Amino acid sequence: MNFKTVITVAISALVITACSNTNTNTNMDGNPPVSIPKIVNEQQAAPAVQPAEDAGFIGYVVRTDGNRMLVVSPEPRDFSANGGMNHFYEAIWFGNMPADIKLGMKVKVWSDGMINESYPAQGRAERAEVIASVKPEGAALPESEAIQKAISSYAGEGSFPVVTGAKYDPSDAVWTVSVAVTGSDATASIRVFDREHNPDMGGLYSLALDAFMPIDEGLNSGMEYIAVDMSNFEHIDDTDKQQILNTLSKYEVPVREATYEQLRAEEQSSLMKWFALKGILLRVDKVELSEKQMVLEGSKFKSGKGAMGTKVIVEFVNGKWQVAQANGTWIS
């Protein structure tokens, strides 16, 4: 039986049973990580609805049960002229699906020809391919993973979501996944944060401390090293520390981790009246971190008569962290 026949019968069955169906809210689980199957370009794929048997069926995987996957077309069909629904989304449970295909992926499936007449319809895949997922510049997640997160959190009307598309907003680093329900022209939006709430702390501290350096550049004159007091840093590991030191190495002097007490003890014989260090010491005293902003207050120290307070604001804008403000707060 070809898709044209299946669609017609499925629509008839749906119209008869629609009034007696009860909507339920369902959360959906994703598959474990697997390798990615053969990819085809979306531009090369056929339209979502094709009567020809060999054209394939295009849609998003919105539910999984082992090698059975529910694929739902994102394109509505209008049967209101014949007394049917004006927003009908074709949906087929396909068995024999490749293990590499995961929840949220957009796929093209070819049936082996046997489709049961129900809604969703029931069939067996002869073969299936993944349509290449979009990953906008600056985004951490590709479209398919954002949709997967949205589907997993879905608790809307209907027994399964109808994914109609997804858009990425780089200014907020947020995906918005559009979801519909068959038989209704209403849509809902599910927001998915592109990044988890664990930013690259090594990168953030590197940006902020690098912004210390142009503040009162006179303190940099003749410096023999840059020392960073990391004793107050939170949520960093040795890799983050090395990232910070590597960032500051561009000033072409040795960079190390040290406290004021350590430096003073090492340079005691050379310390003059005003406790002048041979290099400069960067210190962080206070950090406020939110989802899109880091405010860091600290100091840049050369001697008792050569030091400056600093305040740096780093913000997440257009998909990346960048310094928004760097100022001196006091001077001695």
C-alpha positions as CSV (number, residue, x, y, z in Angstrom):
1,M,0.0,0.0,0.0
2,N,1.5,3.4,-0.9
3,F,1.5,6.5,1.3
4,K,-1.4,8.1,-0.6
5,T,-3.7,5.2,0.3
6,V,-2.4,5.1,3.9
7,I,-3.0,8.8,4.4
8,T,-6.6,8.7,3.1
9,V,-7.5,5.7,5.3
10,A,-5.8,7.1,8.4
11,I,-7.6,10.4,8.0
12,S,-11.0,8.6,7.8
13,A,-10.2,6.7,10.9
14,L,-9.1,9.8,12.7
15,V,-12.3,11.7,11.9
16,I,-14.4,8.9,13.2
17,T,-12.6,8.5,16.5
18,A,-11.5,12.2,17.1
19,C,-14.5,13.0,19.3
20,S,-13.9,10.1,21.7
21,N,-10.2,10.6,22.1
22,T,-8.9,11.9,25.4
23,N,-5.7,14.0,25.5
24,T,-3.0,13.1,28.0
25,N,0.2,14.8,29.0
26,T,3.3,12.7,28.5
27,N,7.0,13.3,29.1
28,M,9.3,11.5,26.7
29,D,12.7,9.9,27.2
30,G,15.5,10.1,24.7
31,N,17.8,7.3,23.5
32,P,21.3,6.8,24.8
33,P,24.1,8.3,22.8
34,V,24.9,6.5,19.6
35,S,26.8,7.0,16.4
36,I,25.4,9.2,13.7
37,P,23.9,7.5,10.6
38,K,24.2,8.5,7.0
39,I,23.4,12.2,6.5
40,V,21.5,13.8,3.6
41,N,21.0,17.5,3.0
42,E,17.6,18.9,3.8
43,Q,17.6,20.7,0.5
44,Q,17.9,17.4,-1.3
45,A,15.1,15.8,0.6
46,A,11.6,15.4,-0.8
47,P,8.6,17.5,0.5
48,A,7.1,16.2,3.7
49,V,4.1,14.8,2.0
50,Q,4.5,12.6,-1.1
51,P,2.1,10.2,-2.7
52,A,4.7,8.2,-4.5
53,E,5.7,5.1,-2.6
54,D,9.4,5.6,-3.1
55,A,9.4,9.3,-2.1
56,G,9.9,8.6,1.6
57,F,8.2,10.1,4.6
58,I,9.8,13.2,6.3
59,G,9.3,14.2,9.9
60,Y,10.7,14.5,13.4
61,V,11.2,11.6,15.7
62,V,9.1,12.5,18.7
63,R,8.9,9.2,20.5
64,T,11.0,6.1,20.7
65,D,10.4,2.5,21.9
66,G,13.4,0.4,21.1
67,N,13.7,0.2,17.3
68,R,10.2,1.6,16.9
69,M,10.0,5.4,16.4
70,L,7.1,7.8,16.0
71,V,7.8,10.1,13.1
72,V,5.5,13.1,12.7
73,S,5.4,15.4,9.7
74,P,5.9,19.1,10.5
75,E,3.6,20.1,7.6
76,P,-0.1,20.4,8.3
77,R,-2.7,19.2,5.7
78,D,-6.1,20.8,5.3
79,F,-9.1,18.5,4.8
80,S,-11.7,21.0,6.0
81,A,-13.3,21.2,2.5
82,N,-14.3,17.6,3.0
83,G,-15.5,18.0,6.6
84,G,-12.1,16.9,8.0
85,M,-9.5,18.7,10.0
86,N,-7.8,21.8,8.8
87,H,-4.5,21.1,10.6
88,F,-3.8,17.4,10.2
89,Y,-0.2,16.2,10.8
90,E,0.6,12.8,9.5
91,A,2.2,10.5,12.0
92,I,3.6,6.9,11.6
93,W,5.1,4.5,14.1
94,F,8.0,2.9,12.1
95,G,9.5,-0.4,13.3
96,N,12.9,-1.7,12.2
97,M,14.5,1.8,12.6
98,P,18.3,2.1,12.7
99,A,19.7,2.2,16.2
100,D,21.7,5.3,15.3
101,I,18.7,7.5,15.0
102,K,17.7,9.4,18.1
103,L,14.8,11.4,19.5
104,G,14.6,14.9,18.0
105,M,16.2,14.1,14.7
106,K,14.6,15.0,11.4
107,V,14.5,11.9,9.2
108,K,13.4,10.5,5.9
109,V,11.9,7.0,6.1
110,W,11.0,4.6,3.3
111,S,8.4,2.0,4.3
112,D,8.6,-1.6,3.2
113,G,5.0,-1.1,1.9
114,M,3.0,-2.5,4.9
115,I,1.2,0.3,6.8
116,N,-1.6,-0.4,9.3
117,E,-4.6,1.8,9.1
118,S,-4.7,3.8,12.4
119,Y,-3.6,7.1,13.9
120,P,-0.7,7.2,14.3
121,A,-0.3,4.8,11.5
122,Q,1.9,1.7,12.0
123,G,4.6,0.6,9.6
124,R,8.0,-1.0,9.1
125,A,11.0,0.9,7.8
126,E,12.8,-0.5,4.8
127,R,15.5,2.2,5.3
128,A,15.9,5.6,7.0
129,E,18.3,8.6,6.7
130,V,18.9,11.6,9.0
131,I,18.4,15.0,7.5
132,A,21.4,17.1,8.4
133,S,20.8,19.1,11.5
134,V,21.4,22.9,11.6
135,K,23.9,24.3,14.1
136,P,23.9,28.1,13.9
137,E,27.2,30.0,14.4
138,G,27.8,30.5,18.1
139,A,25.4,27.8,19.2
140,A,26.6,24.9,21.4
141,L,23.7,22.6,20.5
142,P,22.6,21.6,17.0
143,E,18.9,21.8,16.2
144,S,18.3,18.1,16.8
145,E,19.6,18.2,20.4
146,A,17.6,21.3,21.2
147,I,14.5,19.6,19.9
148,Q,15.3,16.5,21.8
149,K,15.5,18.5,25.1
150,A,12.2,20.2,24.2
151,I,10.4,16.8,23.5
152,S,11.8,15.3,26.7
153,S,10.2,18.2,28.7
154,Y,7.0,18.2,26.8
155,A,3.9,18.2,28.9
156,G,1.4,19.8,26.6
157,E,-1.9,18.8,25.1
158,G,-2.1,15.6,23.2
159,S,-0.4,12.3,23.5
160,F,2.7,13.4,21.5
161,P,4.1,16.7,20.3
162,V,4.1,17.8,16.7
163,V,7.4,19.6,16.2
164,T,7.0,22.2,13.5
165,G,10.4,23.8,13.7
166,A,13.1,25.4,15.9
167,K,14.9,28.8,15.9
168,Y,18.0,29.9,17.7
169,D,18.3,33.4,19.3
170,P,22.1,34.2,19.6
171,S,21.4,37.3,21.8
172,D,19.9,35.1,24.5
173,A,21.6,31.8,23.6
174,V,18.2,30.2,23.6
175,W,16.4,27.8,21.2
176,T,12.7,28.1,20.7
177,V,11.0,24.9,19.6
178,S,7.5,25.3,18.1
179,V,5.0,22.5,18.9
180,A,1.5,21.9,17.6
181,V,-1.3,19.4,18.1
182,T,-3.1,17.6,15.3
183,G,-6.5,19.1,14.6
184,S,-5.7,22.5,16.0
185,D,-4.1,25.6,14.5
186,A,-2.7,26.6,18.0
187,T,1.0,26.3,18.6
188,A,3.2,26.5,21.7
189,S,6.8,27.4,22.2
190,I,9.3,25.5,24.3
191,R,12.5,27.4,25.3
192,V,15.7,25.4,25.5
193,F,18.8,27.1,26.9
194,D,21.7,26.5,24.5
195,R,24.2,26.0,27.4
196,E,24.1,24.4,30.8
197,H,24.5,26.6,33.8
198,N,28.2,25.7,34.1
199,P,30.1,28.2,31.9
200,D,33.8,27.9,31.1
201,M,35.2,29.4,34.3
202,G,38.7,29.3,33.1
203,G,37.7,31.3,30.0
204,L,35.7,33.8,32.1
205,Y,38.5,34.5,34.5
206,S,40.9,34.8,31.6
207,L,38.8,37.4,30.0
208,A,38.4,39.4,33.2
209,L,42.0,39.3,34.3
210,D,43.2,40.2,30.8
211,A,41.0,43.3,31.1
212,F,42.9,44.2,34.2
213,M,46.1,44.8,32.3
214,P,45.2,48.0,30.3
215,I,43.9,49.7,33.5
216,D,46.6,52.1,34.6
217,E,49.2,50.7,32.2
218,G,51.9,52.6,34.0
219,L,51.9,49.9,36.6
220,N,53.0,47.5,33.9
221,S,56.2,49.4,33.2
222,G,59.3,47.4,33.9
223,M,57.4,44.4,35.3
224,E,59.4,41.2,35.4
225,Y,56.5,38.9,35.9
226,I,52.7,38.7,36.3
227,A,51.4,36.8,39.4
228,V,47.8,35.8,39.8
229,D,46.3,35.2,43.3
230,M,43.8,32.4,42.6
231,S,43.0,31.7,46.3
232,N,39.5,33.2,46.0
233,F,38.7,31.6,42.6
234,E,35.7,29.3,42.7
235,H,34.7,26.4,40.4
236,I,38.1,26.1,38.7
237,D,40.5,23.2,38.3
238,D,44.1,22.9,37.2
239,T,43.1,23.1,33.5
240,D,41.3,26.4,34.1
241,K,44.3,27.7,36.0
242,Q,46.6,26.9,33.2
243,Q,44.2,28.5,30.7
244,I,44.4,31.7,32.7
245,L,48.2,31.7,32.8
246,N,48.4,31.0,29.1
247,T,46.1,33.9,28.3
248,L,48.3,36.3,30.3
249,S,51.5,35.0,28.7
250,K,51.0,37.3,25.7
251,Y,52.6,40.1,27.7
252,E,55.9,38.3,27.2
253,V,56.9,38.0,30.9
254,P,56.7,34.9,33.1
255,V,53.2,34.3,34.5
256,R,52.7,32.3,37.7
257,E,50.2,31.7,40.5
258,A,51.1,33.3,43.8
259,T,49.8,35.2,46.7
260,Y,51.1,38.6,48.0
261,E,52.6,36.8,51.1
262,Q,54.5,34.3,48.9
263,L,55.9,37.1,46.7
264,R,56.9,39.2,49.6
265,A,58.7,36.3,51.3
266,E,60.6,35.5,48.1
267,E,61.6,39.1,47.4
268,Q,62.2,40.2,51.0
269,S,65.8,41.2,50.4
270,S,64.9,43.5,47.5
271,L,61.7,45.0,49.0
272,M,62.2,48.7,49.6
273,K,60.2,51.1,51.9
274,W,57.0,50.8,49.8
275,F,57.2,47.1,49.3
276,A,57.6,47.3,45.6
277,L,57.4,44.0,43.8
278,K,59.5,43.2,40.7
279,G,56.3,42.3,38.9
280,I,52.6,42.9,39.3
281,L,50.0,40.9,41.3
282,L,46.5,40.5,40.0
283,R,44.0,39.6,42.8
284,V,40.2,38.9,42.8
285,D,38.2,39.8,45.9
286,K,34.6,39.4,44.8
287,V,32.8,37.6,42.0
288,E,29.1,37.7,41.1
289,L,28.0,35.2,38.4
290,S,24.6,35.0,36.8
291,E,23.4,33.2,33.6
292,K,24.6,36.0,31.3
293,Q,26.9,38.2,33.4
294,M,30.0,38.0,35.5
295,V,31.0,40.9,37.7
296,L,34.5,40.7,39.1
297,E,36.1,43.1,41.6
298,G,39.8,43.0,42.5
299,S,43.1,44.8,42.4
300,K,46.3,45.3,40.4
301,F,49.3,45.7,42.8
302,K,52.8,46.8,42.2
303,S,53.6,48.5,45.6
304,G,52.0,50.2,48.5
305,K,52.1,53.4,46.5
306,G,51.4,51.8,43.2
307,A,48.1,49.8,43.2
308,M,44.6,50.1,41.8
309,G,41.2,48.6,42.4
310,T,39.5,47.1,39.4
311,K,36.0,46.1,38.3
312,V,35.3,44.1,35.2
313,I,31.9,43.1,33.8
314,V,31.8,40.2,31.4
315,E,28.5,39.5,29.5
316,F,27.1,36.8,27.3
317,V,26.2,38.6,24.0
318,N,25.4,37.2,20.6
319,G,26.4,33.7,21.6
320,K,29.7,34.4,23.3
321,W,31.2,35.9,26.5
322,Q,32.9,39.3,26.1
323,V,34.2,42.1,28.3
324,A,31.5,44.8,28.5
325,Q,33.2,47.1,31.0
326,A,36.6,47.5,32.7
327,N,37.3,50.3,35.1
328,G,39.5,51.4,38.0
329,T,37.7,51.8,41.3
330,W,40.4,53.2,43.6
331,I,44.1,54.2,43.4
332,S,47.0,54.4,45.8
